[in-house]
Amino acid sequence: MKNHFKSPPKNISLKPKTFGLSGKTSLWLRRLTLYLVLGILVVTVSHLAFSYIGFLHTDADSARYMLSALVQSEAAIMAIVVTLSLVTVQLAASSYSVRVIEVFKRNPDLWILMMIYGFAIFYGLGVLKSIEGAGSESGLLSEGHISFAYYLGIFTFMALIVYIWNMLDLLKPATMIKILSERITESNLRSALEKDPDSDPIQPIADLIRNSLVKYESETAMIGLEQVGECANDILKNKALDESKREKLLEHVFHHIRRAGCLAADRSVGQPSLFAITVLHKNGKQATEQGLHEVAWWTELSIEWVGKMAAEQKLDLTAFHALESLEDIGNITVKQRLGCVTWWAAYALGTIGEMVAEQKHEIETLQAVKSLENVGKTAAEQEMICITWQAMESLKHIGNIAKKQHIRNAALQAETSLEELEKAAEGLEIDTEKCIKESLKMIRKAIDRINRIHMYD
């Protein structure tokens, strides 16, 4: 095997909140509380330090110079910070997606920092204008304002450290994905599907995954796929949605996962392509068990596409896992007597099996053969004739290719599995002509679905 699966980092928790609900505390409130506590702490410590050192009494002229220099430095720092922040946003937009600009717009740190600096600057200017002789009553009053202006100056520099820390954390892909995921709600998804496709809340994460795959950053791509997968899981758990709405939402989510998985396989990035199949299998199996037949079909088609792409790029482990996943979902759909859905599982197992046999991948070819045998036997038990026939036909094709490619073990296993399947189908009257017509009908139906959801984009 050429690839080894690696799950997303354990130290990053991306479990989303309850689907359709925001967090317990808004980011604005958390940030305001942080800066307020920091301000109170800095002012208190500074006052105690000034009192101990004896800096509470200041000459009027010295105070003017000091306050003037402080205000100018604060204004200069604010201009530099704003400029660099805008450059950072531009670089992040070009690196991730233009859609991440909304994240920076909603991020409170820059706005709070500007308010802090603005207040400190104008307070310092006000104190500077009101400074009089140090001997008068008003002069004594100014001493307190002058000291507080100094305290604010210290606070602005401390707030700048917090801002830089938070900004660096925000630039991490994991943090960006977590923030973007907060917009994935039922109402936003439905709005994107029914009204405004450009408002799709998953698209920014999909863009980030795509850009990560282009740069071969597997870890970031898997974190994004995990988050989109958790979105699908939350939809499945939301019993308040009726079946048709859940199917539409899940098809949309799976569409994004399928595209990411195909891109990962196309670029020979094994871990994300394998993880995409894992996410599709996990959620597709759950949807199938819940009786969401359209989602089951969509899962099989998505896994087939990723698996075929992986087979083309010789990502053996991904192709192997695709075959296992199709077998698992196929067996579930057989028991539920979902003829069309199960037929596609057998057909997909055959197409991937033929591809891996052509490339002389013995282990994957053996897996395809065994999976077809298992699905075919289960279908024969349920007297699902066309599916049994399709499994037998796929086994014949794979066996012939295995012989041509001199994959001896796979060819022998295909013959054995075909014999076993024929025994299981004894007593069933298999009408070949009828099965061929049914197969063509299902393929045409699949093409119509593919065109409807723009799968080729």
C-alpha positions, 0 to 999 in steps of 0.5 A: 500500500502506498498511502497511510491514513492519518486522521486530523490532529487530535489537539484541534476540536472542531465539533460544531454546535447544535445544528442551526444554533449559535454559540452560548456566548458571542465572540464580541462579548468574549472579546469585549470582556477580555479587553475590559479585564485587561484594561482594568488590570493594566490601569490598576497595576500602573497606578500602584507602580506610579504611586510607589515610584512617585510619578503621580506629580508631573511638571506641566511642561513635561506633561505636555511633551510626554502627552504630545509624544504619546498621542503621536505614537498612538496615532502612528501605531494605529495607522500602521496596524490598520494598514498591515491588517488590510494587507493581511486580509488581502493575503488571506483572501488570495491564499484561502478565498475571497469569502474569508473577508467576511470573517475579518469583517465580523472579527471584533478585534480590529474594531475594538482595538481601533476604539481603544486607540481612538479613545486613548488619542482623543482623551490624551488630546483633551488632557493636553488642552486642559493642562494648566499650572500645577499649583492651581486646583484645576492643575491638581485635577489635571494630575489625575487625568495626566496619569490616567492618560499614561495608563491608557497609553500602557493599555494600548500597547498591551491591547496591541499584543493581544490583538496580534496574538488573536490575529495570528490565531485567526490566520490558522486554517483550523481557526478559520474553518471553525469560524466559517462553520458557525454560519452553516445553519439550516436556514442558511443552507436552505437559503443558498439552495432556494434563493441565493447560491452565492450565499452557500455557507459551505462554499468558503470551507470548500474553497479553503479545502481546494486551495489546501489541496492545490498546495498539498496541505493534507492536514488542512484539507482533512480538517475542512472535510471533517467539519463538512462531515459533521454538518451532514451528521447534524442534519441527519440528527435533526429530526425536526426536518422532514425527509425531503428537506433532509435529502436536499440538504444532504445531497448539497453537503455530499456534493462538496465532499465529493468534489474535494475527494475527487480533487484530492485523488486527482492530485494524488493527495491520498490522505484527504481522498481517503478521508473524503470516502470515510466521511461519505461512508459514515454519513451515507450509511447512517442516511441509508439506515434512516431510509433516505433512499436518494441520499443512499444513491448519492453516497454510492455515486460520490464514493464511486467517483472518488474511488475511480479517480483514486484508482486512476492515480494509483491511490491503492488504499483509497480505492480499496476503502471505496470498494469496502464502503460500497459493499457495506452500503450495498448490503444495507440497501439490499436488505431494504429492497432498494432495487435501483440503489443496490444495483448502482452499488453493484455497478460501481463495484464493477467499474472500480474493480475493472479499473484496478484489474487493468492496473494489475492491483491484485489486492484491490481486484480481490476486494472488488471480487469479494464485495461483488460476491457478497452483494450478489449473494445477499441480492439472490437471497432477497430474489433481486434478480437484476442486481444478482445478474449485474454482480455476475456480469461484473465478475465476468468482466473483472475475471477476464481482465485479470486473466489478460493482466496475468493476475492469477489469484484475482482471476481464480477468485473471480471464477470461484465467486462467480460459481458461488453466485450461480449456486446462490441464484439457483431457482431464480429465473434470470431474464437477461434481456429484461436485466439489460433493459433495467440496467440501461434505464438506471444508467439513464436515470443516473445521467439525468440526476448528474445533469440536474445537480451539475456534478461535472462543474 
